[in-house]
Amino acid sequence: MLLPDKSVLAAQLRRYRVWEDLVHAAPHDPARRRRLEDVAYTLCVLTGRRTAREAVIAAESYLARS
């Protein structure tokens, strides 16, 4: 399996966290929810996971390894 570049994965994880916070601040904003879903999808693709939560855990674990 190909592993993502750590800088790319770290940047995507940061984007996910930013959009997650923005959605929490305005949960009924459809544009923000859509953008979070797009960022989550990319994170899932990069980590090979099926859910955003699994992808976040996998990304954090992978980035913690040196």
PDBQT receptor file of N, H, CA, C and O in Angstrom, charges set to zero:
ATOM      1  N   MET A   1       0.835  -1.178   0.000  1.00  0.00    +0.000 N 
ATOM      2  CA  MET A   1       0.000   0.000   0.000  1.00  0.00    +0.000 C 
ATOM      3  C   MET A   1       0.883   1.246   0.000  1.00  0.00    +0.000 C 
ATOM      4  O   MET A   1       1.882   1.318   0.715  1.00  0.00    +0.000 OA
ATOM      5  N   LEU A   2       0.500   2.210  -0.804  1.00  0.00    +0.000 N 
ATOM      6  H   LEU A   2      -0.312   2.152  -1.385  1.00  0.00    +0.000 HD
ATOM      7  CA  LEU A   2       1.218   3.481  -0.832  1.00  0.00    +0.000 C 
ATOM      8  C   LEU A   2       0.838   4.308   0.384  1.00  0.00    +0.000 C 
ATOM      9  O   LEU A   2      -0.330   4.368   0.771  1.00  0.00    +0.000 OA
ATOM     10  N   LEU A   3       1.823   4.937   0.974  1.00  0.00    +0.000 N 
ATOM     11  H   LEU A   3       2.772   4.888   0.660  1.00  0.00    +0.000 HD
ATOM     12  CA  LEU A   3       1.571   5.794   2.129  1.00  0.00    +0.000 C 
ATOM     13  C   LEU A   3       1.642   7.251   1.692  1.00  0.00    +0.000 C 
ATOM     14  O   LEU A   3       2.491   7.615   0.878  1.00  0.00    +0.000 OA
ATOM     15  N   PRO A   4       0.756   8.086   2.227  1.00  0.00    +0.000 N 
ATOM     16  CA  PRO A   4       0.761   9.494   1.829  1.00  0.00    +0.000 C 
ATOM     17  C   PRO A   4       1.968  10.231   2.405  1.00  0.00    +0.000 C 
ATOM     18  O   PRO A   4       2.516   9.851   3.440  1.00  0.00    +0.000 OA
ATOM     19  N   ASP A   5       2.360  11.279   1.717  1.00  0.00    +0.000 N 
ATOM     20  H   ASP A   5       1.915  11.587   0.877  1.00  0.00    +0.000 HD
ATOM     21  CA  ASP A   5       3.404  12.159   2.228  1.00  0.00    +0.000 C 
ATOM     22  C   ASP A   5       2.916  12.764   3.539  1.00  0.00    +0.000 C 
ATOM     23  O   ASP A   5       1.778  13.224   3.635  1.00  0.00    +0.000 OA
ATOM     24  N   LYS A   6       3.780  12.760   4.539  1.00  0.00    +0.000 N 
ATOM     25  H   LYS A   6       4.705  12.386   4.461  1.00  0.00    +0.000 HD
ATOM     26  CA  LYS A   6       3.356  13.235   5.864  1.00  0.00    +0.000 C 
ATOM     27  C   LYS A   6       2.940  14.701   5.848  1.00  0.00    +0.000 C 
ATOM     28  O   LYS A   6       2.013  15.078   6.564  1.00  0.00    +0.000 OA
ATOM     29  N   SER A   7       3.597  15.531   5.055  1.00  0.00    +0.000 N 
ATOM     30  H   SER A   7       4.350  15.225   4.473  1.00  0.00    +0.000 HD
ATOM     31  CA  SER A   7       3.219  16.950   5.026  1.00  0.00    +0.000 C 
ATOM     32  C   SER A   7       1.846  17.135   4.386  1.00  0.00    +0.000 C 
ATOM     33  O   SER A   7       1.072  17.991   4.814  1.00  0.00    +0.000 OA
ATOM     34  N   VAL A   8       1.546  16.345   3.373  1.00  0.00    +0.000 N 
ATOM     35  H   VAL A   8       2.175  15.651   3.025  1.00  0.00    +0.000 HD
ATOM     36  CA  VAL A   8       0.228  16.411   2.724  1.00  0.00    +0.000 C 
ATOM     37  C   VAL A   8      -0.847  15.944   3.698  1.00  0.00    +0.000 C 
ATOM     38  O   VAL A   8      -1.894  16.579   3.830  1.00  0.00    +0.000 OA
ATOM     39  N   LEU A   9      -0.586  14.841   4.372  1.00  0.00    +0.000 N 
ATOM     40  H   LEU A   9       0.264  14.326   4.265  1.00  0.00    +0.000 HD
ATOM     41  CA  LEU A   9      -1.550  14.305   5.329  1.00  0.00    +0.000 C 
ATOM     42  C   LEU A   9      -1.760  15.264   6.501  1.00  0.00    +0.000 C 
ATOM     43  O   LEU A   9      -2.891  15.468   6.941  1.00  0.00    +0.000 OA
ATOM     44  N   ALA A  10      -0.683  15.848   7.002  1.00  0.00    +0.000 N 
ATOM     45  H   ALA A  10       0.236  15.682   6.644  1.00  0.00    +0.000 HD
ATOM     46  CA  ALA A  10      -0.795  16.798   8.116  1.00  0.00    +0.000 C 
ATOM     47  C   ALA A  10      -1.616  18.016   7.705  1.00  0.00    +0.000 C 
ATOM     48  O   ALA A  10      -2.443  18.499   8.479  1.00  0.00    +0.000 OA
ATOM     49  N   ALA A  11      -1.394  18.510   6.500  1.00  0.00    +0.000 N 
ATOM     50  H   ALA A  11      -0.722  18.118   5.871  1.00  0.00    +0.000 HD
ATOM     51  CA  ALA A  11      -2.155  19.670   6.012  1.00  0.00    +0.000 C 
ATOM     52  C   ALA A  11      -3.634  19.323   5.883  1.00  0.00    +0.000 C 
ATOM     53  O   ALA A  11      -4.496  20.130   6.231  1.00  0.00    +0.000 OA
ATOM     54  N   GLN A  12      -3.927  18.134   5.388  1.00  0.00    +0.000 N 
ATOM     55  H   GLN A  12      -3.227  17.478   5.105  1.00  0.00    +0.000 HD
ATOM     56  CA  GLN A  12      -5.326  17.728   5.229  1.00  0.00    +0.000 C 
ATOM     57  C   GLN A  12      -5.998  17.542   6.590  1.00  0.00    +0.000 C 
ATOM     58  O   GLN A  12      -7.166  17.892   6.761  1.00  0.00    +0.000 OA
ATOM     59  N   LEU A  13      -5.275  17.003   7.538  1.00  0.00    +0.000 N 
ATOM     60  H   LEU A  13      -4.326  16.719   7.400  1.00  0.00    +0.000 HD
ATOM     61  CA  LEU A  13      -5.816  16.839   8.885  1.00  0.00    +0.000 C 
ATOM     62  C   LEU A  13      -6.096  18.203   9.516  1.00  0.00    +0.000 C 
ATOM     63  O   LEU A  13      -7.110  18.377  10.192  1.00  0.00    +0.000 OA
ATOM     64  N   ARG A  14      -5.204  19.170   9.300  1.00  0.00    +0.000 N 
ATOM     65  H   ARG A  14      -4.380  19.029   8.751  1.00  0.00    +0.000 HD
ATOM     66  CA  ARG A  14      -5.448  20.534   9.799  1.00  0.00    +0.000 C 
ATOM     67  C   ARG A  14      -6.697  21.131   9.153  1.00  0.00    +0.000 C 
ATOM     68  O   ARG A  14      -7.515  21.751   9.834  1.00  0.00    +0.000 OA
ATOM     69  N   ARG A  15      -6.846  20.944   7.832  1.00  0.00    +0.000 N 
ATOM     70  H   ARG A  15      -6.182  20.441   7.279  1.00  0.00    +0.000 HD
ATOM     71  CA  ARG A  15      -8.046  21.441   7.134  1.00  0.00    +0.000 C 
ATOM     72  C   ARG A  15      -9.308  20.810   7.716  1.00  0.00    +0.000 C 
ATOM     73  O   ARG A  15     -10.314  21.485   7.934  1.00  0.00    +0.000 OA
ATOM     74  N   TYR A  16      -9.233  19.511   7.962  1.00  0.00    +0.000 N 
ATOM     75  H   TYR A  16      -8.415  18.963   7.786  1.00  0.00    +0.000 HD
ATOM     76  CA  TYR A  16     -10.391  18.824   8.534  1.00  0.00    +0.000 C 
ATOM     77  C   TYR A  16     -10.767  19.436   9.878  1.00  0.00    +0.000 C 
ATOM     78  O   TYR A  16     -11.941  19.708  10.131  1.00  0.00    +0.000 OA
ATOM     79  N   ARG A  17      -9.791  19.651  10.728  1.00  0.00    +0.000 N 
ATOM     80  H   ARG A  17      -8.837  19.431  10.523  1.00  0.00    +0.000 HD
ATOM     81  CA  ARG A  17     -10.056  20.213  12.062  1.00  0.00    +0.000 C 
ATOM     82  C   ARG A  17     -10.647  21.628  11.969  1.00  0.00    +0.000 C 
ATOM     83  O   ARG A  17     -11.551  21.975  12.730  1.00  0.00    +0.000 OA
ATOM     84  N   VAL A  18     -10.138  22.436  11.042  1.00  0.00    +0.000 N 
ATOM     85  H   VAL A  18      -9.404  22.154  10.424  1.00  0.00    +0.000 HD
ATOM     86  CA  VAL A  18     -10.670  23.798  10.861  1.00  0.00    +0.000 C 
ATOM     87  C   VAL A  18     -12.132  23.737  10.435  1.00  0.00    +0.000 C 
ATOM     88  O   VAL A  18     -12.977  24.425  11.008  1.00  0.00    +0.000 OA
ATOM     89  N   TRP A  19     -12.430  22.917   9.433  1.00  0.00    +0.000 N 
ATOM     90  H   TRP A  19     -11.744  22.358   8.967  1.00  0.00    +0.000 HD
ATOM     91  CA  TRP A  19     -13.815  22.835   8.954  1.00  0.00    +0.000 C 
ATOM     92  C   TRP A  19     -14.733  22.186   9.977  1.00  0.00    +0.000 C 
ATOM     93  O   TRP A  19     -15.915  22.524  10.048  1.00  0.00    +0.000 OA
ATOM     94  N   GLU A  20     -14.213  21.265  10.763  1.00  0.00    +0.000 N 
ATOM     95  H   GLU A  20     -13.253  20.990  10.705  1.00  0.00    +0.000 HD
ATOM     96  CA  GLU A  20     -14.991  20.660  11.841  1.00  0.00    +0.000 C 
ATOM     97  C   GLU A  20     -15.401  21.742  12.848  1.00  0.00    +0.000 C 
ATOM     98  O   GLU A  20     -16.550  21.785  13.286  1.00  0.00    +0.000 OA
ATOM     99  N   ASP A  21     -14.461  22.605  13.205  1.00  0.00    +0.000 N 
ATOM    100  H   ASP A  21     -13.527  22.570  12.849  1.00  0.00    +0.000 HD
ATOM    101  CA  ASP A  21     -14.770  23.712  14.126  1.00  0.00    +0.000 C 
ATOM    102  C   ASP A  21     -15.780  24.677  13.516  1.00  0.00    +0.000 C 
ATOM    103  O   ASP A  21     -16.688  25.147  14.203  1.00  0.00    +0.000 OA
ATOM    104  N   LEU A  22     -15.622  24.974  12.223  1.00  0.00    +0.000 N 
ATOM    105  H   LEU A  22     -14.885  24.592  11.665  1.00  0.00    +0.000 HD
ATOM    106  CA  LEU A  22     -16.555  25.887  11.557  1.00  0.00    +0.000 C 
ATOM    107  C   LEU A  22     -17.972  25.310  11.517  1.00  0.00    +0.000 C 
ATOM    108  O   LEU A  22     -18.947  26.042  11.688  1.00  0.00    +0.000 OA
ATOM    109  N   VAL A  23     -18.082  24.013  11.295  1.00  0.00    +0.000 N 
ATOM    110  H   VAL A  23     -17.290  23.418  11.157  1.00  0.00    +0.000 HD
ATOM    111  CA  VAL A  23     -19.406  23.376  11.285  1.00  0.00    +0.000 C 
ATOM    112  C   VAL A  23     -19.998  23.363  12.688  1.00  0.00    +0.000 C 
ATOM    113  O   VAL A  23     -21.202  23.565  12.851  1.00  0.00    +0.000 OA
ATOM    114  N   HIS A  24     -19.181  23.132  13.687  1.00  0.00    +0.000 N 
ATOM    115  H   HIS A  24     -18.203  22.968  13.555  1.00  0.00    +0.000 HD
ATOM    116  CA  HIS A  24     -19.698  23.178  15.063  1.00  0.00    +0.000 C 
ATOM    117  C   HIS A  24     -20.209  24.570  15.404  1.00  0.00    +0.000 C 
ATOM    118  O   HIS A  24     -21.173  24.710  16.157  1.00  0.00    +0.000 OA
ATOM    119  N   ALA A  25     -19.571  25.600  14.855  1.00  0.00    +0.000 N 
ATOM    120  H   ALA A  25     -18.788  25.486  14.243  1.00  0.00    +0.000 HD
ATOM    121  CA  ALA A  25     -19.986  26.980  15.121  1.00  0.00    +0.000 C 
ATOM    122  C   ALA A  25     -21.282  27.336  14.394  1.00  0.00    +0.000 C 
ATOM    123  O   ALA A  25     -22.055  28.167  14.871  1.00  0.00    +0.000 OA
ATOM    124  N   ALA A  26     -21.519  26.709  13.242  1.00  0.00    +0.000 N 
ATOM    125  H   ALA A  26     -20.891  26.035  12.854  1.00  0.00    +0.000 HD
ATOM    126  CA  ALA A  26     -22.733  26.985  12.458  1.00  0.00    +0.000 C 
ATOM    127  C   ALA A  26     -23.231  25.674  11.851  1.00  0.00    +0.000 C 
ATOM    128  O   ALA A  26     -23.078  25.453  10.650  1.00  0.00    +0.000 OA
ATOM    129  N   PRO A  27     -23.825  24.804  12.670  1.00  0.00    +0.000 N 
ATOM    130  CA  PRO A  27     -24.182  23.457  12.214  1.00  0.00    +0.000 C 
ATOM    131  C   PRO A  27     -25.246  23.396  11.117  1.00  0.00    +0.000 C 
ATOM    132  O   PRO A  27     -25.384  22.371  10.449  1.00  0.00    +0.000 OA
ATOM    133  N   HIS A  28     -25.990  24.467  10.927  1.00  0.00    +0.000 N 
ATOM    134  H   HIS A  28     -25.878  25.300  11.470  1.00  0.00    +0.000 HD
ATOM    135  CA  HIS A  28     -27.053  24.439   9.916  1.00  0.00    +0.000 C 
ATOM    136  C   HIS A  28     -26.639  25.094   8.604  1.00  0.00    +0.000 C 
ATOM    137  O   HIS A  28     -27.472  25.283   7.718  1.00  0.00    +0.000 OA
ATOM    138  N   ASP A  29     -25.367  25.439   8.471  1.00  0.00    +0.000 N 
ATOM    139  H   ASP A  29     -24.690  25.286   9.191  1.00  0.00    +0.000 HD
ATOM    140  CA  ASP A  29     -24.858  26.050   7.242  1.00  0.00    +0.000 C 
ATOM    141  C   ASP A  29     -24.509  24.938   6.248  1.00  0.00    +0.000 C 
ATOM    142  O   ASP A  29     -23.523  24.228   6.444  1.00  0.00    +0.000 OA
ATOM    143  N   PRO A  30     -25.305  24.779   5.187  1.00  0.00    +0.000 N 
ATOM    144  CA  PRO A  30     -25.063  23.669   4.257  1.00  0.00    +0.000 C 
ATOM    145  C   PRO A  30     -23.729  23.775   3.512  1.00  0.00    +0.000 C 
ATOM    146  O   PRO A  30     -23.122  22.752   3.194  1.00  0.00    +0.000 OA
ATOM    147  N   ALA A  31     -23.274  24.979   3.235  1.00  0.00    +0.000 N 
ATOM    148  H   ALA A  31     -23.768  25.809   3.493  1.00  0.00    +0.000 HD
ATOM    149  CA  ALA A  31     -21.997  25.135   2.528  1.00  0.00    +0.000 C 
ATOM    150  C   ALA A  31     -20.841  24.643   3.399  1.00  0.00    +0.000 C 
ATOM    151  O   ALA A  31     -19.927  23.977   2.914  1.00  0.00    +0.000 OA
ATOM    152  N   ARG A  32     -20.892  24.975   4.675  1.00  0.00    +0.000 N 
ATOM    153  H   ARG A  32     -21.635  25.516   5.070  1.00  0.00    +0.000 HD
ATOM    154  CA  ARG A  32     -19.839  24.507   5.588  1.00  0.00    +0.000 C 
ATOM    155  C   ARG A  32     -19.883  22.995   5.734  1.00  0.00    +0.000 C 
ATOM    156  O   ARG A  32     -18.836  22.349   5.759  1.00  0.00    +0.000 OA
ATOM    157  N   ARG A  33     -21.071  22.424   5.831  1.00  0.00    +0.000 N 
ATOM    158  H   ARG A  33     -21.921  22.949   5.811  1.00  0.00    +0.000 HD
ATOM    159  CA  ARG A  33     -21.195  20.966   5.974  1.00  0.00    +0.000 C 
ATOM    160  C   ARG A  33     -20.657  20.260   4.730  1.00  0.00    +0.000 C 
ATOM    161  O   ARG A  33     -19.964  19.248   4.833  1.00  0.00    +0.000 OA
ATOM    162  N   ARG A  34     -20.982  20.805   3.554  1.00  0.00    +0.000 N 
ATOM    163  H   ARG A  34     -21.545  21.627   3.471  1.00  0.00    +0.000 HD
ATOM    164  CA  ARG A  34     -20.499  20.222   2.303  1.00  0.00    +0.000 C 
ATOM    165  C   ARG A  34     -18.975  20.258   2.241  1.00  0.00    +0.000 C 
ATOM    166  O   ARG A  34     -18.338  19.280   1.849  1.00  0.00    +0.000 OA
ATOM    167  N   ARG A  35     -18.404  21.385   2.627  1.00  0.00    +0.000 N 
ATOM    168  H   ARG A  35     -18.922  22.179   2.945  1.00  0.00    +0.000 HD
ATOM    169  CA  ARG A  35     -16.944  21.520   2.589  1.00  0.00    +0.000 C 
ATOM    170  C   ARG A  35     -16.289  20.544   3.567  1.00  0.00    +0.000 C 
ATOM    171  O   ARG A  35     -15.264  19.941   3.248  1.00  0.00    +0.000 OA
ATOM    172  N   LEU A  36     -16.875  20.386   4.755  1.00  0.00    +0.000 N 
ATOM    173  H   LEU A  36     -17.708  20.875   5.014  1.00  0.00    +0.000 HD
ATOM    174  CA  LEU A  36     -16.349  19.411   5.714  1.00  0.00    +0.000 C 
ATOM    175  C   LEU A  36     -16.422  18.006   5.127  1.00  0.00    +0.000 C 
ATOM    176  O   LEU A  36     -15.483  17.224   5.279  1.00  0.00    +0.000 OA
ATOM    177  N   GLU A  37     -17.516  17.679   4.463  1.00  0.00    +0.000 N 
ATOM    178  H   GLU A  37     -18.278  18.314   4.340  1.00  0.00    +0.000 HD
ATOM    179  CA  GLU A  37     -17.647  16.359   3.842  1.00  0.00    +0.000 C 
ATOM    180  C   GLU A  37     -16.587  16.152   2.764  1.00  0.00    +0.000 C 
ATOM    181  O   GLU A  37     -16.027  15.062   2.649  1.00  0.00    +0.000 OA
ATOM    182  N   ASP A  38     -16.308  17.188   1.974  1.00  0.00    +0.000 N 
ATOM    183  H   ASP A  38     -16.762  18.074   2.068  1.00  0.00    +0.000 HD
ATOM    184  CA  ASP A  38     -15.273  17.089   0.939  1.00  0.00    +0.000 C 
ATOM    185  C   ASP A  38     -13.893  16.855   1.552  1.00  0.00    +0.000 C 
ATOM    186  O   ASP A  38     -13.134  16.004   1.087  1.00  0.00    +0.000 OA
ATOM    187  N   VAL A  39     -13.581  17.615   2.595  1.00  0.00    +0.000 N 
ATOM    188  H   VAL A  39     -14.198  18.306   2.973  1.00  0.00    +0.000 HD
ATOM    189  CA  VAL A  39     -12.285  17.480   3.259  1.00  0.00    +0.000 C 
ATOM    190  C   VAL A  39     -12.185  16.110   3.927  1.00  0.00    +0.000 C 
ATOM    191  O   VAL A  39     -11.130  15.477   3.890  1.00  0.00    +0.000 OA
ATOM    192  N   ALA A  40     -13.271  15.656   4.534  1.00  0.00    +0.000 N 
ATOM    193  H   ALA A  40     -14.128  16.170   4.564  1.00  0.00    +0.000 HD
ATOM    194  CA  ALA A  40     -13.290  14.337   5.176  1.00  0.00    +0.000 C 
ATOM    195  C   ALA A  40     -13.087  13.230   4.143  1.00  0.00    +0.000 C 
ATOM    196  O   ALA A  40     -12.367  12.264   4.398  1.00  0.00    +0.000 OA
ATOM    197  N   TYR A  41     -13.720  13.369   2.981  1.00  0.00    +0.000 N 
ATOM    198  H   TYR A  41     -14.305  14.153   2.774  1.00  0.00    +0.000 HD
ATOM    199  CA  TYR A  41     -13.565  12.373   1.919  1.00  0.00    +0.000 C 
ATOM    200  C   TYR A  41     -12.096  12.261   1.501  1.00  0.00    +0.000 C 
ATOM    201  O   TYR A  41     -11.567  11.159   1.357  1.00  0.00    +0.000 OA
ATOM    202  N   THR A  42     -11.449  13.404   1.312  1.00  0.00    +0.000 N 
ATOM    203  H   THR A  42     -11.879  14.299   1.429  1.00  0.00    +0.000 HD
ATOM    204  CA  THR A  42     -10.038  13.396   0.920  1.00  0.00    +0.000 C 
ATOM    205  C   THR A  42      -9.185  12.734   1.997  1.00  0.00    +0.000 C 
ATOM    206  O   THR A  42      -8.271  11.970   1.687  1.00  0.00    +0.000 OA
ATOM    207  N   LEU A  43      -9.478  13.022   3.244  1.00  0.00    +0.000 N 
ATOM    208  H   LEU A  43     -10.221  13.642   3.496  1.00  0.00    +0.000 HD
ATOM    209  CA  LEU A  43      -8.749  12.398   4.349  1.00  0.00    +0.000 C 
ATOM    210  C   LEU A  43      -8.960  10.880   4.338  1.00  0.00    +0.000 C 
ATOM    211  O   LEU A  43      -8.021  10.121   4.580  1.00  0.00    +0.000 OA
ATOM    212  N   CYS A  44     -10.171  10.446   4.062  1.00  0.00    +0.000 N 
ATOM    213  H   CYS A  44     -10.934  11.062   3.865  1.00  0.00    +0.000 HD
ATOM    214  CA  CYS A  44     -10.458   9.006   3.970  1.00  0.00    +0.000 C 
ATOM    215  C   CYS A  44      -9.663   8.362   2.839  1.00  0.00    +0.000 C 
ATOM    216  O   CYS A  44      -9.110   7.275   3.005  1.00  0.00    +0.000 OA
ATOM    217  N   VAL A  45      -9.605   9.029   1.692  1.00  0.00    +0.000 N 
ATOM    218  H   VAL A  45     -10.054   9.913   1.557  1.00  0.00    +0.000 HD
ATOM    219  CA  VAL A  45      -8.854   8.497   0.554  1.00  0.00    +0.000 C 
ATOM    220  C   VAL A  45      -7.369   8.396   0.895  1.00  0.00    +0.000 C 
ATOM    221  O   VAL A  45      -6.726   7.387   0.602  1.00  0.00    +0.000 OA
ATOM    222  N   LEU A  46      -6.834   9.433   1.507  1.00  0.00    +0.000 N 
ATOM    223  H   LEU A  46      -7.356  10.253   1.745  1.00  0.00    +0.000 HD
ATOM    224  CA  LEU A  46      -5.410   9.437   1.854  1.00  0.00    +0.000 C 
ATOM    225  C   LEU A  46      -5.040   8.337   2.842  1.00  0.00    +0.000 C 
ATOM    226  O   LEU A  46      -3.936   7.796   2.783  1.00  0.00    +0.000 OA
ATOM    227  N   THR A  47      -5.952   8.003   3.746  1.00  0.00    +0.000 N 
ATOM    228  H   THR A  47      -6.849   8.442   3.794  1.00  0.00    +0.000 HD
ATOM    229  CA  THR A  47      -5.643   7.012   4.785  1.00  0.00    +0.000 C 
ATOM    230  C   THR A  47      -6.187   5.622   4.471  1.00  0.00    +0.000 C 
ATOM    231  O   THR A  47      -5.844   4.654   5.151  1.00  0.00    +0.000 OA
ATOM    232  N   GLY A  48      -7.026   5.516   3.451  1.00  0.00    +0.000 N 
ATOM    233  H   GLY A  48      -7.305   6.302   2.899  1.00  0.00    +0.000 HD
ATOM    234  CA  GLY A  48      -7.613   4.223   3.114  1.00  0.00    +0.000 C 
ATOM    235  C   GLY A  48      -8.675   3.778   4.104  1.00  0.00    +0.000 C 
ATOM    236  O   GLY A  48      -8.901   2.579   4.272  1.00  0.00    +0.000 OA
ATOM    237  N   ARG A  49      -9.321   4.713   4.752  1.00  0.00    +0.000 N 
ATOM    238  H   ARG A  49      -9.138   5.686   4.615  1.00  0.00    +0.000 HD
ATOM    239  CA  ARG A  49     -10.358   4.403   5.743  1.00  0.00    +0.000 C 
ATOM    240  C   ARG A  49     -11.731   4.782   5.205  1.00  0.00    +0.000 C 
ATOM    241  O   ARG A  49     -11.847   5.573   4.270  1.00  0.00    +0.000 OA
ATOM    242  N   ARG A  50     -12.776   4.205   5.812  1.00  0.00    +0.000 N 
ATOM    243  H   ARG A  50     -12.681   3.562   6.572  1.00  0.00    +0.000 HD
ATOM    244  CA  ARG A  50     -14.133   4.404   5.305  1.00  0.00    +0.000 C 
ATOM    245  C   ARG A  50     -14.894   5.532   5.980  1.00  0.00    +0.000 C 
ATOM    246  O   ARG A  50     -15.829   6.080   5.395  1.00  0.00    +0.000 OA
ATOM    247  N   THR A  51     -14.515   5.887   7.192  1.00  0.00    +0.000 N 
ATOM    248  H   THR A  51     -13.756   5.442   7.668  1.00  0.00    +0.000 HD
ATOM    249  CA  THR A  51     -15.225   6.964   7.887  1.00  0.00    +0.000 C 
ATOM    250  C   THR A  51     -14.229   8.057   8.276  1.00  0.00    +0.000 C 
ATOM    251  O   THR A  51     -13.026   7.822   8.388  1.00  0.00    +0.000 OA
ATOM    252  N   ALA A  52     -14.767   9.245   8.475  1.00  0.00    +0.000 N 
ATOM    253  H   ALA A  52     -15.744   9.436   8.384  1.00  0.00    +0.000 HD
ATOM    254  CA  ALA A  52     -13.908  10.368   8.860  1.00  0.00    +0.000 C 
ATOM    255  C   ALA A  52     -13.224  10.088  10.193  1.00  0.00    +0.000 C 
ATOM    256  O   ALA A  52     -12.037  10.372  10.358  1.00  0.00    +0.000 OA
ATOM    257  N   ARG A  53     -13.960   9.538  11.133  1.00  0.00    +0.000 N 
ATOM    258  H   ARG A  53     -14.924   9.308  10.999  1.00  0.00    +0.000 HD
ATOM    259  CA  ARG A  53     -13.376   9.258  12.456  1.00  0.00    +0.000 C 
ATOM    260  C   ARG A  53     -12.212   8.278  12.341  1.00  0.00    +0.000 C 
ATOM    261  O   ARG A  53     -11.158   8.488  12.942  1.00  0.00    +0.000 OA
ATOM    262  N   GLU A  54     -12.403   7.204  11.565  1.00  0.00    +0.000 N 
ATOM    263  H   GLU A  54     -13.259   7.034  11.077  1.00  0.00    +0.000 HD
ATOM    264  CA  GLU A  54     -11.323   6.237  11.354  1.00  0.00    +0.000 C 
ATOM    265  C   GLU A  54     -10.137   6.898  10.660  1.00  0.00    +0.000 C 
ATOM    266  O   GLU A  54      -8.985   6.615  10.988  1.00  0.00    +0.000 OA
ATOM    267  N   ALA A  55     -10.417   7.772   9.709  1.00  0.00    +0.000 N 
ATOM    268  H   ALA A  55     -11.354   8.001   9.442  1.00  0.00    +0.000 HD
ATOM    269  CA  ALA A  55      -9.356   8.456   8.968  1.00  0.00    +0.000 C 
ATOM    270  C   ALA A  55      -8.555   9.381   9.879  1.00  0.00    +0.000 C 
ATOM    271  O   ALA A  55      -7.330   9.450   9.775  1.00  0.00    +0.000 OA
ATOM    272  N   VAL A  56      -9.240  10.086  10.767  1.00  0.00    +0.000 N 
ATOM    273  H   VAL A  56     -10.235  10.030  10.851  1.00  0.00    +0.000 HD
ATOM    274  CA  VAL A  56      -8.550  10.975  11.710  1.00  0.00    +0.000 C 
ATOM    275  C   VAL A  56      -7.635  10.162  12.623  1.00  0.00    +0.000 C 
ATOM    276  O   VAL A  56      -6.482  10.534  12.843  1.00  0.00    +0.000 OA
ATOM    277  N   ILE A  57      -8.145   9.064  13.149  1.00  0.00    +0.000 N 
ATOM    278  H   ILE A  57      -9.081   8.762  12.971  1.00  0.00    +0.000 HD
ATOM    279  CA  ILE A  57      -7.339   8.207  14.032  1.00  0.00    +0.000 C 
ATOM    280  C   ILE A  57      -6.127   7.660  13.282  1.00  0.00    +0.000 C 
ATOM    281  O   ILE A  57      -5.014   7.662  13.806  1.00  0.00    +0.000 OA
ATOM    282  N   ALA A  58      -6.349   7.193  12.054  1.00  0.00    +0.000 N 
ATOM    283  H   ALA A  58      -7.254   7.192  11.629  1.00  0.00    +0.000 HD
ATOM    284  CA  ALA A  58      -5.247   6.653  11.252  1.00  0.00    +0.000 C 
ATOM    285  C   ALA A  58      -4.220   7.734  10.933  1.00  0.00    +0.000 C 
ATOM    286  O   ALA A  58      -3.017   7.482  10.997  1.00  0.00    +0.000 OA
ATOM    287  N   ALA A  59      -4.679   8.928  10.592  1.00  0.00    +0.000 N 
ATOM    288  H   ALA A  59      -5.657   9.133  10.540  1.00  0.00    +0.000 HD
ATOM    289  CA  ALA A  59      -3.766  10.027  10.269  1.00  0.00    +0.000 C 
ATOM    290  C   ALA A  59      -2.940  10.413  11.486  1.00  0.00    +0.000 C 
ATOM    291  O   ALA A  59      -1.726  10.594  11.387  1.00  0.00    +0.000 OA
ATOM    292  N   GLU A  60      -3.591  10.539  12.624  1.00  0.00    +0.000 N 
ATOM    293  H   GLU A  60      -4.576  10.391  12.705  1.00  0.00    +0.000 HD
ATOM    294  CA  GLU A  60      -2.869  10.897  13.848  1.00  0.00    +0.000 C 
ATOM    295  C   GLU A  60      -1.827   9.840  14.198  1.00  0.00    +0.000 C 
ATOM    296  O   GLU A  60      -0.709  10.168  14.597  1.00  0.00    +0.000 OA
ATOM    297  N   SER A  61      -2.194   8.586  14.049  1.00  0.00    +0.000 N 
ATOM    298  H   SER A  61      -3.101   8.319  13.725  1.00  0.00    +0.000 HD
ATOM    299  CA  SER A  61      -1.271   7.489  14.345  1.00  0.00    +0.000 C 
ATOM    300  C   SER A  61      -0.078   7.505  13.388  1.00  0.00    +0.000 C 
ATOM    301  O   SER A  61       1.069   7.370  13.814  1.00  0.00    +0.000 OA
ATOM    302  N   TYR A  62      -0.356   7.668  12.103  1.00  0.00    +0.000 N 
ATOM    303  H   TYR A  62      -1.288   7.777  11.757  1.00  0.00    +0.000 HD
ATOM    304  CA  TYR A  62       0.706   7.690  11.095  1.00  0.00    +0.000 C 
ATOM    305  C   TYR A  62       1.640   8.881  11.306  1.00  0.00    +0.000 C 
ATOM    306  O   TYR A  62       2.858   8.743  11.189  1.00  0.00    +0.000 OA
ATOM    307  N   LEU A  63       1.080  10.036  11.612  1.00  0.00    +0.000 N 
ATOM    308  H   LEU A  63       0.091  10.148  11.707  1.00  0.00    +0.000 HD
ATOM    309  CA  LEU A  63       1.895  11.238  11.806  1.00  0.00    +0.000 C 
ATOM    310  C   LEU A  63       2.717  11.174  13.095  1.00  0.00    +0.000 C 
ATOM    311  O   LEU A  63       3.760  11.819  13.198  1.00  0.00    +0.000 OA
ATOM    312  N   ALA A  64       2.255  10.406  14.063  1.00  0.00    +0.000 N 
ATOM    313  H   ALA A  64       1.408   9.882  13.979  1.00  0.00    +0.000 HD
ATOM    314  CA  ALA A  64       2.983  10.275  15.330  1.00  0.00    +0.000 C 
ATOM    315  C   ALA A  64       4.246   9.430  15.169  1.00  0.00    +0.000 C 
ATOM    316  O   ALA A  64       5.201   9.565  15.934  1.00  0.00    +0.000 OA
ATOM    317  N   ARG A  65       4.232   8.557  14.159  1.00  0.00    +0.000 N 
ATOM    318  H   ARG A  65       3.457   8.447  13.538  1.00  0.00    +0.000 HD
ATOM    319  CA  ARG A  65       5.418   7.735  13.891  1.00  0.00    +0.000 C 
ATOM    320  C   ARG A  65       6.456   8.571  13.151  1.00  0.00    +0.000 C 
ATOM    321  O   ARG A  65       6.113   9.319  12.235  1.00  0.00    +0.000 OA
ATOM    322  N   SER A  66       7.692   8.449  13.534  1.00  0.00    +0.000 N 
ATOM    323  H   SER A  66       7.971   7.841  14.278  1.00  0.00    +0.000 HD
ATOM    324  CA  SER A  66       8.748   9.246  12.874  1.00  0.00    +0.000 C 
ATOM    325  C   SER A  66       9.471   8.461  11.824  1.00  0.00    +0.000 C 
ATOM    326  O   SER A  66      10.382   8.983  11.181  1.00  0.00    +0.000 OA
TER     327      SER A  66
